């Protein structure tokens, strides 16, 4: 082999430096993108769990109303804590007469709103679920 052929097989120092600079610029951008995706996934997971807690509480109220006897009354306000998927959740229930806009209120129907937040961040409401119940006569 001639000396000229040996020289053409490798990379020059400039080529290696340019390739390293491209990797140095692209890698942090890629890592930032991956971290953003992971944060978004965690947020969606937390909101899903919060909606499940709200649905469970609404179902609990429906079961209590259906099977609690004729003397069961829906609470005006209620708070509680639940553990869902290993996380602690704070929920709050509010009960008010159902409103029909310009038609006024329907006193025989109650609008129940359940708000759910992580137990450590009570001001950070992740889910709010509204249900309608018919008030049972005492």
N, C-alpha and C positions, 0 to 999 in steps of 0.2 A: 504494500500500500504506500502511496505517496504521502508526503506530509500534508498536502492540500486536502486529501480525502479524510484523513484523521480529524482535521480541524472542523469539518462540516458535520460531524456526528453529534456534537454537544450543543448546549445552549450558551449564549454569551451572558456575561454578568448583567448587562442591561436588560436582556429578555427576562432573566430570573427576577430582577428588581421590579420590573413592570408587572409581572405576574403576581408577585407578593403584594404589591400595592393594590391591585385589583381585589385580591382576596381580603386584604385589610379593610377595604372600604365596604365590600359586599357582606362580609360576615357579621358585623354589628347590626347592619340593616336587617339581615335575615333573622338574627336572634331577637331583635325588637319585634318583628312581625310575629314570631312564634310566641313570645311572651304576651303580646296583645291578644292573640287567639286563645291562649290558655286562660287569661283573665275573663274574656267574653264567655267562655265555656263555663267557668265557675259561677259567673253572674246568672246565666240561664239556669244552671242547676239549682241555685239558691231560690230563684223566683218560682221554679217548678215546685220545689219542696214547700215553699210558703203557700202556694195555691192549694197543694194537697192538704196542708194543715187547715186552711180555711174550709175546704170541701168537707173534711172530716168533722169539723165543728158544726157546719150546717146540717150534715147528715145526723149528727148526734142530737141536734135540736128537733129535727123531723121525727126521729125515733122516740124521743121523750114526749113529743106532742101526740104522736099516734098511739103510744103504749103507756103513757104516763097517767092515764085515767082522765076523768072529766075535770078534775080540779087543777090540772097542770096549766100554769100561765107562763108565757114567754117572758124571760127576764128583760127589763128595760135597758140594763147595762150589765156587762159581765166581762171579766178578764181572766186569763189563765195562761198556763205554760204547757207546752207539749214537746216531746222529743220525737223528732222525725229524722230517720237516716243518720242517727248519731249526733244530730245538731239540736240545740235547745231553741225553741221558738216562743215568742210572746204573742198572744192574740187578744183582740178586744172586740166585743160585740156591742152594737148599738141598735135599739129597737125603736121605731117610730111609725106613726100611721102612714099608710101608703098614700102618696100624692099623685094626682093625675093632672098636673099642669093647671090649665084654666078651669078644669072641672072640680077642683077642690080635693078634699081628702076622702078616702074610703075607710071609715073607722073599723069595719069588720076585717080588713086586711092589714097586715103589719109588714113593714119593710125592714128586714134584718140585714145589717151591714157588718161584715167581719173583716177586720184589718189584721194582717200578720207581719211581724218584723222579727229579726233575730233577737234573741233574749239579751244580747250584749249591746244592741243598738236599737233601743225602743223607738227612737225618732225616725228610723230608716224603714218605712213601710214598704215591703216588697210586693205584697198582694192585697187586694181588696175584692171581696166577693159579696154580692148582694143577692138575697133570696126573699121570696114573698111567702108569707104564711097567713092562713085564715085563723083569726082569733077564735078559740073555742069558748063556748058559753059556760060560765061557772055553774 
